[in-house]
Amino acid sequence: MSQRAVHQCQCQICRSAEGHPEKEYHHQLNVVLSRLDEQQRRWSVALEANRIGHGGAELLSQITGMNVSTIRKGRCELVNDLEERPSDRVRIPGGGRKPV
């Protein structure tokens, strides 16, 4: 499995020239996310967005580069206790390209 590149945070804090404690947290979050599969990234970012509350999805989108709709999808999956998600695979059966 190839290693994903670590996303560079685009939030206002990280784009400023000043040192700020949140910069290191945003970098570490992106390092961890670079090692997770797609559903684990979605759930982790959704969980953090829930912790932040109002505006969390938009802020985490800037920090991680993940689309806001993907974060909202992760929130919905968490609300439903991941019932629709298979526990033994990353994608649901039937996903991806159809065989030729």
PyMOL commands that set and color helices and strands:
alter all, ss='L'
color gray80, all
select helices_A, chain A and resi 12-15+21-33+38-52+56-64+68-79
alter helices_A, ss='H'
color red, helices_A
deselect
rebuild
show_as cartoon
